[in-house]
Amino acid sequence: MPEGTPASQTLSRGIRILEVLADARIPLTIDEIAGRLDVHRSVAYRLLRTLEDHRLIGRDASGAVTLGPRMAALAAGVAHDLQAEAIPELTAIANELGMTCFLGVLDGDDCITLASIEPRHAIASVAQRPGARHSVTVGAPGKAILTQLPVSQWPGEPGSTLRTEVDRARARGYATSHDEVIPTVQSVAVPLVLRGQRPAAIAVVHVATALDDAEIADRLRRSASAIRDALDG
């Protein structure tokens, strides 16, 4: 089999549909999905019917396609123990700081959001949905994850700027980003090093705050330590 060829093209396309819907964050028409997969509409329709039978996708009143409720159940089973220990800490941080707090983990060359909590009483907050992903080479949580990896395991050819930022994050114990993943949004993240699990990070995102980055990082570190103690025993 040629390198890079999926073992099952049908399965690969079905998974790609779920990724497209997760990244879009809005309902998509069948034609839009077919276009993003570069397949004929009839092919996309057959794939969607199968996914719908398994409740992995659903349709709104206009017929546009969204992720289905079964996806939430599947996601809850991923790293169940980690999520169980992290969510109370993420909730505490979100409500104390008035910022969306989330757990990111390394997934291939990406940082993917595993769990996210928005503050209860904030007037406005930045949404960070579970399943959201971006390259591990951008954003505060990505850089916090890279502090846990040798450069040889970083994706692509890292430039001097990224190396400098990750070295700085490693030295001070936290990473920051401004306008890197979402315009106008700032982030602070700390590494979450867990025995036997993928490199992870706890992060917050916000638009503006009176707190400085070091204060935010200190709060994140306390929760990272609590999660690590609970899981590593």
C-alpha positions as CSV (number, residue, x, y, z in Angstrom):
1,M,0.0,0.0,0.0
2,P,1.5,3.4,-0.9
3,E,2.6,5.5,2.0
4,G,-0.1,8.0,3.1
5,T,-3.0,6.0,1.5
6,P,-5.7,5.3,4.1
7,A,-6.5,1.6,4.7
8,S,-10.2,2.5,4.3
9,Q,-11.1,5.5,2.1
10,T,-14.7,5.3,3.2
11,L,-13.8,5.3,6.9
12,S,-11.3,8.1,6.4
13,R,-13.9,10.3,4.6
14,G,-16.4,9.6,7.4
15,I,-13.9,10.7,10.0
16,R,-13.0,13.7,7.9
17,I,-16.7,14.8,7.9
18,L,-16.7,14.8,11.7
19,E,-13.5,16.9,11.7
20,V,-14.9,19.4,9.2
21,L,-18.1,19.8,11.3
22,A,-16.1,20.2,14.5
23,D,-13.9,22.8,12.9
24,A,-16.8,24.7,11.3
25,R,-18.7,25.2,14.6
26,I,-21.8,26.0,12.5
27,P,-24.2,23.8,10.6
28,L,-23.0,23.0,7.0
29,T,-25.0,22.0,4.0
30,I,-24.4,18.7,2.2
31,D,-22.9,20.7,-0.7
32,E,-20.5,22.5,1.6
33,I,-19.4,19.2,3.2
34,A,-18.9,17.6,-0.3
35,G,-16.9,20.6,-1.4
36,R,-14.6,20.5,1.7
37,L,-14.0,16.8,1.1
38,D,-13.6,17.2,-2.6
39,V,-16.2,14.5,-3.3
40,H,-19.4,14.3,-5.3
41,R,-22.6,15.3,-3.4
42,S,-23.9,11.7,-3.7
43,V,-20.8,10.3,-1.9
44,A,-21.1,12.9,0.9
45,Y,-24.8,12.0,1.2
46,R,-24.2,8.3,1.7
47,L,-21.5,9.0,4.3
48,L,-23.8,11.3,6.1
49,R,-26.6,8.8,6.2
50,T,-24.4,6.3,7.9
51,L,-23.1,8.8,10.4
52,E,-26.7,9.9,11.1
53,D,-27.8,6.2,11.7
54,H,-25.2,6.1,14.5
55,R,-26.3,9.6,15.8
56,L,-22.9,11.0,15.2
57,I,-24.4,13.8,13.1
58,G,-27.8,15.4,13.0
59,R,-29.7,18.0,10.9
60,D,-31.4,21.2,11.9
61,A,-34.8,22.4,10.6
62,S,-33.3,23.5,7.3
63,G,-31.5,20.3,6.7
64,A,-28.0,21.6,7.5
65,V,-25.7,19.1,9.2
66,T,-24.3,19.4,12.7
67,L,-22.4,17.0,15.1
68,G,-24.9,14.7,16.9
69,P,-25.4,13.9,20.5
70,R,-23.6,10.6,20.3
71,M,-20.3,12.6,19.7
72,A,-20.6,14.1,23.2
73,A,-20.9,10.6,24.7
74,L,-17.8,9.4,22.8
75,A,-15.8,12.4,23.8
76,A,-16.6,11.9,27.5
77,G,-14.9,8.5,27.3
78,V,-11.6,10.0,26.1
79,A,-9.1,10.3,28.9
80,H,-12.0,9.8,31.3
81,D,-9.9,10.0,34.5
82,L,-8.0,13.1,33.3
83,Q,-11.3,14.9,32.5
84,A,-12.9,13.8,35.8
85,E,-10.0,15.3,37.8
86,A,-9.5,18.4,35.6
87,I,-13.1,19.6,35.2
88,P,-13.5,20.7,38.9
89,E,-10.2,22.6,38.7
90,L,-11.1,24.2,35.4
91,T,-14.5,25.2,36.9
92,A,-12.8,26.8,39.9
93,I,-10.3,28.7,37.8
94,A,-13.0,29.9,35.3
95,N,-15.2,31.3,38.1
96,E,-12.3,32.8,40.1
97,L,-10.7,34.6,37.2
98,G,-13.8,35.2,35.1
99,M,-12.1,33.6,32.1
100,T,-12.8,30.5,30.0
101,C,-10.4,27.7,31.2
102,F,-9.6,24.6,29.2
103,L,-7.5,21.5,29.1
104,G,-5.4,21.0,25.9
105,V,-3.6,17.8,25.0
106,L,-1.1,16.9,22.2
107,D,-2.8,15.1,19.3
108,G,-0.4,14.4,16.4
109,D,0.9,17.9,15.4
110,D,-2.0,19.7,17.0
111,C,-3.2,20.9,20.4
112,I,-6.8,19.7,20.9
113,T,-9.2,21.0,23.5
114,L,-10.3,18.1,25.7
115,A,-12.5,19.9,28.2
116,S,-13.5,23.6,28.6
117,I,-15.4,25.6,31.2
118,E,-16.8,29.1,30.7
119,P,-17.1,31.4,33.8
120,R,-20.6,31.3,35.4
121,H,-21.1,35.1,36.0
122,A,-19.0,36.8,33.4
123,I,-20.7,39.4,31.2
124,A,-18.7,38.1,28.2
125,S,-16.4,35.2,27.7
126,V,-14.4,33.6,24.9
127,A,-15.8,30.3,23.8
128,Q,-13.3,27.4,23.5
129,R,-15.2,24.3,22.6
130,P,-14.1,20.8,23.2
131,G,-12.7,19.3,20.1
132,A,-11.2,22.6,18.9
133,R,-7.7,22.2,17.5
134,H,-4.9,24.2,16.2
135,S,-1.2,23.6,15.4
136,V,0.9,22.9,18.6
137,T,3.3,25.5,17.3
138,V,0.9,28.4,18.0
139,G,-1.0,29.6,21.0
140,A,-0.1,29.5,24.7
141,P,-1.2,25.9,25.4
142,G,0.7,24.7,22.3
143,K,3.9,26.3,23.5
144,A,3.3,24.9,27.0
145,I,3.1,21.5,25.5
146,L,6.2,22.0,23.4
147,T,8.2,22.7,26.6
148,Q,7.7,19.0,27.4
149,L,9.1,17.8,24.0
150,P,12.6,17.7,22.5
151,V,12.9,19.9,19.4
152,S,13.3,16.8,17.3
153,Q,9.6,15.9,18.1
154,W,8.2,19.3,17.1
155,P,6.3,19.4,13.8
156,G,8.0,21.0,10.8
157,E,11.1,23.1,11.0
158,P,10.7,25.4,14.0
159,G,12.0,28.9,13.5
160,S,14.2,30.8,15.9
161,T,11.2,32.9,17.2
162,L,9.3,29.7,18.3
163,R,12.4,28.3,19.9
164,T,12.9,31.5,21.8
165,E,9.3,31.7,23.0
166,V,9.3,28.0,24.1
167,D,12.7,28.5,25.9
168,R,11.2,31.5,27.7
169,A,8.1,29.6,28.6
170,R,10.2,26.7,30.0
171,A,12.3,29.0,32.1
172,R,9.4,30.9,33.7
173,G,7.0,28.0,33.8
174,Y,4.2,29.4,31.7
175,A,3.5,30.4,28.1
176,T,1.5,33.3,26.7
177,S,0.0,34.3,23.3
178,H,-1.7,37.3,21.9
179,D,-3.8,37.2,18.7
180,E,-2.3,33.9,17.5
181,V,-5.2,31.6,17.4
182,I,-8.2,33.9,17.7
183,P,-7.8,37.7,16.9
184,T,-7.9,40.0,19.9
185,V,-7.8,37.0,22.3
186,Q,-5.0,36.5,24.8
187,S,-4.0,33.2,26.5
188,V,-1.9,32.0,29.4
189,A,-1.0,28.3,29.8
190,V,1.0,26.1,32.1
191,P,2.3,22.6,31.3
192,L,0.5,19.6,32.7
193,V,3.0,16.7,32.9
194,L,1.3,13.4,33.7
195,R,3.0,10.0,34.0
196,G,2.0,7.8,31.1
197,Q,-0.2,10.3,29.3
198,R,0.3,12.7,26.4
199,P,1.8,16.1,27.0
200,A,-1.0,18.5,28.2
201,A,-1.6,22.0,29.3
202,I,-4.1,24.0,31.3
203,A,-4.9,27.4,29.8
204,V,-7.2,30.4,30.0
205,V,-8.3,32.7,27.2
206,H,-9.5,36.3,27.7
207,V,-9.8,39.6,25.9
208,A,-8.8,41.9,28.8
209,T,-8.0,41.6,32.5
210,A,-6.5,43.5,35.4
211,L,-4.5,40.5,36.3
212,D,-1.0,40.1,35.0
213,D,0.2,36.9,33.3
214,A,2.3,35.7,36.2
215,E,-0.7,35.9,38.6
216,I,-2.8,33.9,36.2
217,A,-0.1,31.4,35.7
218,D,0.3,30.9,39.4
219,R,-3.4,30.0,39.7
220,L,-3.1,27.6,36.8
221,R,0.0,25.9,38.4
222,R,-1.9,25.2,41.6
223,S,-4.6,23.4,39.7
224,A,-2.1,21.6,37.5
225,S,-0.4,20.3,40.7
226,A,-3.7,19.2,42.1
227,I,-4.6,17.3,39.0
228,R,-1.2,15.7,38.8
229,D,-1.3,14.6,42.5
230,A,-4.7,13.1,42.0
231,L,-3.8,11.1,38.9
232,D,-0.2,10.1,39.8
233,G,-1.2,9.3,43.4
